[in-house]
Amino acid sequence: MKARVTISLKNGVLDPQGKAIEHALHSLGFDQAGDVRQGKIIEFDLGSISAEDAQDEVDRMCRQLLANTVIENYSIELLD
């Protein structure tokens, strides 16, 4: 089983990298791009584990290492 974790900054947290991307898009003529937020995606293989155990294990990984839960949200997607 594979897992995909998507991590993004919570609303209200300043995102200087997102602002830099937005500015660069505008300078390239993509003026409609606004409120750009950047994040990260982490994918990994969990071996042969049940979906329920995988969900719990990846959630623990996120809380302990992968995401800063004070300023970041995360979502977990399990892939066959």
Residue frames as a rotation matrix with the C-alpha (Angstrom) as fourth column:
MET 1
0.583 0.813 0.000 0.00
0.813 -0.583 0.000 0.00
0.000 0.000 -1.000 0.00
LYS 2
-0.551 -0.709 0.440 1.20
0.707 -0.677 -0.205 3.50
0.443 0.198 0.874 -0.83
ALA 3
0.327 0.602 -0.729 0.36
0.849 -0.526 -0.054 6.73
-0.415 -0.601 -0.683 0.96
ARG 4
-0.323 -0.335 0.885 0.29
0.637 -0.769 -0.059 10.31
0.701 0.544 0.461 -0.23
VAL 5
0.101 0.274 -0.957 0.36
0.899 -0.437 -0.031 13.11
-0.427 -0.857 -0.290 2.35
THR 6
0.002 -0.019 1.000 -0.50
0.619 -0.785 -0.016 16.65
0.785 0.619 0.010 1.24
ILE 7
-0.056 -0.141 -0.988 0.67
0.939 -0.343 -0.004 19.38
-0.339 -0.928 0.152 3.61
SER 8
-0.061 0.078 0.995 -0.34
0.566 -0.818 0.098 23.04
0.822 0.569 0.006 3.39
LEU 9
-0.959 -0.283 0.006 -0.18
0.177 -0.616 -0.768 26.09
0.221 -0.735 0.641 5.60
LYS 10
-0.233 0.903 -0.360 -3.27
0.923 0.089 -0.375 26.85
-0.307 -0.420 -0.854 7.65
ASN 11
0.298 0.437 0.849 -5.39
0.641 -0.750 0.161 29.85
0.707 0.497 -0.503 6.67
GLY 12
0.984 0.101 0.144 -4.07
-0.012 -0.776 0.630 33.01
0.175 -0.622 -0.763 8.24
VAL 13
0.422 -0.906 -0.009 -0.44
0.411 0.183 0.893 31.83
-0.808 -0.381 0.449 8.30
LEU 14
0.501 -0.305 -0.810 1.81
-0.670 -0.729 -0.139 34.04
-0.548 0.612 -0.570 6.18
ASP 15
0.589 -0.267 0.762 3.19
0.521 0.847 -0.106 32.28
-0.617 0.460 0.638 3.10
PRO 16
0.245 -0.544 -0.803 6.18
-0.455 -0.796 0.400 34.24
-0.856 0.268 -0.442 1.75
GLN 17
-0.772 -0.522 0.363 7.02
0.043 0.526 0.849 31.53
-0.635 0.671 -0.383 -0.79
GLY 18
-0.051 0.848 0.527 3.45
0.914 0.252 -0.319 31.61
-0.403 0.465 -0.788 -2.09
LYS 19
0.695 0.267 -0.667 3.70
0.116 -0.958 -0.263 35.40
-0.710 0.106 -0.697 -2.42
ALA 20
-0.286 -0.879 -0.382 6.99
-0.441 -0.233 0.867 35.06
-0.851 0.417 -0.321 -4.33
ILE 21
-0.690 0.120 0.713 5.38
0.563 0.708 0.426 32.55
-0.454 0.696 -0.556 -6.70
GLU 22
0.411 0.911 0.015 2.39
0.774 -0.340 -0.535 34.86
-0.482 0.232 -0.845 -7.18
HIS 23
0.431 -0.329 -0.841 4.68
-0.283 -0.934 0.220 37.80
-0.857 0.143 -0.495 -7.95
ALA 24
-0.674 -0.733 0.092 6.65
-0.195 0.297 0.935 35.69
-0.712 0.612 -0.343 -10.45
LEU 25
-0.327 0.647 0.689 3.44
0.852 0.517 -0.082 34.55
-0.410 0.561 -0.720 -12.15
HIS 26
0.678 0.589 -0.440 2.28
0.392 -0.796 -0.461 38.17
-0.622 0.140 -0.771 -12.47
SER 27
0.062 -0.737 -0.673 5.64
-0.487 -0.611 0.625 39.20
-0.871 0.289 -0.397 -13.92
LEU 28
-0.849 -0.329 0.414 5.20
0.135 0.622 0.771 36.46
-0.511 0.710 -0.484 -16.55
GLY 29
-0.799 0.565 -0.206 1.80
-0.520 -0.476 0.709 37.85
0.303 0.674 0.674 -17.51
PHE 30
-0.442 0.665 -0.602 -0.41
0.526 0.736 0.426 35.47
0.726 -0.128 -0.675 -15.50
ASP 31
-0.788 0.070 0.612 -2.31
-0.351 -0.867 -0.353 38.30
0.506 -0.493 0.708 -13.84
GLN 32
0.243 0.969 -0.047 -5.33
-0.543 0.176 0.821 36.20
0.804 -0.173 0.569 -12.88
ALA 33
0.000 -0.307 -0.952 -3.29
0.568 0.783 -0.252 34.11
0.823 -0.541 0.174 -10.40
GLY 34
-0.069 0.018 0.997 -4.05
-0.608 -0.794 -0.028 35.27
0.791 -0.608 0.065 -6.89
ASP 35
0.487 0.219 0.846 -3.86
-0.870 0.215 0.445 34.12
-0.085 -0.952 0.295 -3.29
VAL 36
0.341 -0.454 -0.823 -1.14
-0.331 0.761 -0.557 31.63
0.880 0.463 0.109 -4.20
ARG 37
0.534 -0.198 0.822 -0.29
-0.787 0.241 0.568 29.16
-0.311 -0.950 -0.027 -1.42
GLN 38
-0.051 -0.610 -0.790 2.45
-0.680 0.601 -0.420 26.59
0.731 0.516 -0.446 -1.65
GLY 39
0.635 0.233 0.737 2.65
-0.714 0.541 0.444 23.23
-0.295 -0.808 0.510 0.08
LYS 40
-0.522 -0.817 -0.246 4.29
-0.853 0.498 0.153 19.86
-0.002 0.290 -0.957 -0.24
ILE 41
0.723 0.648 -0.238 3.38
-0.661 0.750 0.033 16.30
0.200 0.133 0.971 -1.15
ILE 42
-0.441 -0.811 0.385 5.12
-0.872 0.488 0.028 13.30
-0.211 -0.323 -0.923 0.39
GLU 43
0.642 0.602 -0.476 4.59
-0.700 0.712 -0.044 9.81
0.312 0.362 0.878 -1.06
PHE 44
-0.516 -0.815 0.263 5.88
-0.856 0.491 -0.159 6.53
0.000 -0.308 -0.951 0.33
ASP 45
-0.030 0.399 -0.917 5.28
-0.325 0.863 0.386 2.78
0.945 0.309 0.103 0.35
LEU 46
0.061 0.151 0.987 3.97
-0.997 -0.035 0.067 1.15
0.045 -0.988 0.148 3.52
GLY 47
-0.923 -0.381 -0.046 4.37
-0.382 0.924 -0.001 -2.47
0.043 0.017 -0.999 2.48
SER 48
-0.377 0.813 -0.444 1.55
0.156 0.529 0.834 -4.93
0.913 0.245 -0.326 3.13
ILE 49
-0.963 0.157 -0.217 -0.48
0.176 -0.241 -0.954 -3.27
-0.202 -0.958 0.205 5.86
SER 50
-0.162 0.975 0.152 -4.23
0.982 0.174 -0.072 -2.97
-0.097 0.138 -0.986 6.28
ALA 51
-0.137 0.189 0.972 -5.89
0.474 -0.850 0.232 0.29
0.870 0.492 0.027 5.25
GLU 52
0.856 0.511 0.071 -7.00
0.162 -0.397 0.903 0.98
0.490 -0.762 -0.423 8.82
ASP 53
0.555 -0.734 -0.392 -3.51
0.687 0.137 0.714 0.42
-0.470 -0.665 0.580 10.24
ALA 54
-0.298 -0.661 0.688 -1.98
0.930 -0.364 0.052 2.45
0.216 0.656 0.724 7.41
GLN 55
0.339 0.515 0.787 -4.26
0.306 -0.852 0.426 5.40
0.890 0.097 -0.446 8.13
ASP 56
0.983 0.046 -0.178 -3.35
0.183 -0.184 0.966 5.33
0.011 -0.982 -0.189 11.82
GLU 57
0.276 -0.960 -0.053 0.37
0.845 0.216 0.489 4.94
-0.458 -0.180 0.870 11.16
VAL 58
-0.286 -0.364 0.886 0.55
0.806 -0.592 0.017 7.74
0.518 0.719 0.463 8.60
ASP 59
0.670 0.565 0.482 -1.46
0.168 -0.748 0.642 10.00
0.723 -0.349 -0.596 10.90
ARG 60
0.835 -0.434 -0.338 1.10
0.389 0.033 0.921 9.38
-0.388 -0.900 0.196 13.64
MET 61
-0.100 -0.897 0.431 3.93
0.986 -0.031 0.164 10.09
-0.133 0.441 0.888 11.17
CYS 62
0.064 0.214 0.975 2.33
0.532 -0.833 0.148 13.41
0.844 0.510 -0.167 10.28
ARG 63
0.906 0.377 0.191 1.79
0.042 -0.529 0.847 14.47
0.421 -0.760 -0.496 13.88
GLN 64
0.745 -0.643 -0.177 5.29
0.395 0.212 0.894 13.44
-0.537 -0.736 0.412 14.98
LEU 65
-0.236 -0.971 0.045 7.44
0.516 -0.086 0.852 14.48
-0.823 0.224 0.521 12.01
LEU 66
-0.422 -0.046 0.905 5.97
0.906 0.006 0.423 15.30
-0.025 0.999 0.040 8.62
ALA 67
0.124 0.561 0.819 3.74
0.479 -0.756 0.445 18.28
0.869 0.337 -0.362 9.50
ASN 68
-0.958 -0.267 -0.109 4.03
0.241 -0.533 -0.811 21.15
0.159 -0.803 0.574 11.93
THR 69
-0.274 0.960 -0.058 0.45
0.876 0.274 0.398 20.92
0.398 0.058 -0.915 13.19
VAL 70
-0.240 0.151 -0.959 0.65
0.597 -0.756 -0.268 24.38
-0.765 -0.637 0.091 14.77
ILE 71
-0.267 0.044 -0.963 0.80
-0.464 -0.881 0.089 26.07
-0.845 0.470 0.255 11.35
GLU 72
-0.767 -0.097 -0.635 0.08
-0.632 0.289 0.719 23.29
0.114 0.953 -0.282 8.84
ASN 73
0.381 0.854 0.354 -2.85
-0.738 0.511 -0.440 21.12
-0.557 -0.094 0.825 7.80
TYR 74
-0.788 -0.585 -0.192 -2.37
-0.579 0.596 0.557 17.69
-0.211 0.550 -0.808 6.27
SER 75
0.482 0.876 0.003 -4.49
-0.819 0.452 -0.354 15.18
-0.311 0.168 0.935 4.41
ILE 76
-0.561 -0.631 0.536 -3.77
-0.460 0.776 0.432 11.51
-0.688 -0.004 -0.726 3.87
GLU 77
0.477 0.627 -0.616 -4.63
-0.877 0.289 -0.385 9.54
-0.064 0.724 0.687 0.75
LEU 78
-0.179 -0.474 0.862 -4.08
-0.332 0.854 0.400 5.78
-0.926 -0.214 -0.310 0.67
LEU 79
0.185 0.120 -0.975 -3.37
-0.982 -0.002 -0.187 4.28
-0.024 0.993 0.118 -2.76
ASP 80
0.829 0.164 0.534 -3.59
-0.197 0.980 0.005 0.63
-0.523 -0.110 0.845 -3.77
